[in-house]
């Protein structure tokens, strides 16, 4: 069993600006994360925050954008 990476392009449909990156696929995951700084560069603003418990006993806080 190996790691699966995919090429991803996120699009701001208002400005047509994009963010391109390689994402690691976690087939058991319900959410997708991208760096807030990169999303802000293409004009995507967070709508809230969500806290996620990682596999290690560490709490991770992330901006949330739905839609």
C-alpha positions, 0 to 999 in steps of 0.5 A: 500500500502506498501514498496517493497524490493528485494534481489539484486546481482550485478555482475562484469562480468569481475572479477565475484565479487558481491555486495548483498543488499536489494533494495527498489523498486520504480515502478515509477523510471527510474533509479537504484542507488547503493552505489558507494563505494560498486560498487568500491569494486567489480571493477565497475568504474563510467563512468560519473555523473548525477544530480537528483532532489529528491522529496525534493528540494535537488539536488543529484549528483551520479556517472553513470555507464551504461551497 
